[in-house]
């Protein structure tokens, strides 16, 4: 299975991890009003932003973090086990679940003070800010990551179909300036704003996955195609005849 169910838990700390403080990076903040929907629940796009925010905080506490500022998200997985609501404080813990020397799977567990729980995983590719190409992570940067996982030869494998179904329903999805990141691309969290519309049973545990194939820019005429298969809903972000990203929403069983 490409994506584990459930996602891998926080690893048991070894004496070396404890001695050097290499356990999960932990931070916290309150759930803001702008992060929630009309039912007060923490939205998927807000969760994706939380994943980014703790990621950049984590870099500030990692050896060589200042020279590892370039990252591309290849896949995001969000498992909403119990919804987190407005007014709660969230505690986020982040650690490496698998790695190679140019990419890694980073886990984030989000616990709400209201009893809510969200588990996430991101497949991240490190790239050189000058060349724009995938780049090797330094030994100092990798050392604490290697200490929290035994999977040191991570390879990419897609979990979602990359071609839209023939019977998929389509709708236009206008892009906005506020969807863009520093590079002028649509931020990975913005895709989850569209996926939010596909969640039919938000009170039950569910999983959302987005795999990113090619970036979107503001000038793109974006169409979203979606189809239900009786178990979940598949969706594709399409520009012209090209699928730029694939997504899936399904109940966790």
HELIX and SHEET records of a PDB file:
HELIX    1   1 UNK A   15  UNK A   20  1                                   6    
HELIX    2   2 UNK A   33  UNK A   35  5                                   3    
HELIX    3   3 UNK A   44  UNK A   59  1                                  16    
HELIX    4   4 UNK A   65  UNK A   67  5                                   3    
HELIX    5   5 UNK A  139  UNK A  146  1                                   8    
HELIX    6   6 UNK A  177  UNK A  179  5                                   3    
HELIX    7   7 UNK A  188  UNK A  195  1                                   8    
HELIX    8   8 UNK A  196  UNK A  198  5                                   3    
SHEET    1   A10 UNK A  25  UNK A  30  0                                        
SHEET    2   A10 UNK A  89  UNK A  99 -1                                        
SHEET    3   A10 UNK A 103  UNK A 112 -1                                        
SHEET    4   A10 UNK A 117  UNK A 126 -1                                        
SHEET    5   A10 UNK A  71  UNK A  82 -1                                        
SHEET    6   A10 UNK A 206  UNK A 212 -1                                        
SHEET    7   A10 UNK A 242  UNK A 251 -1                                        
SHEET    8   A10 UNK A 232  UNK A 239 -1                                        
SHEET    9   A10 UNK A 222  UNK A 228 -1                                        
SHEET   10   A10 UNK A 169  UNK A 172 -1                                        
END                                                                             
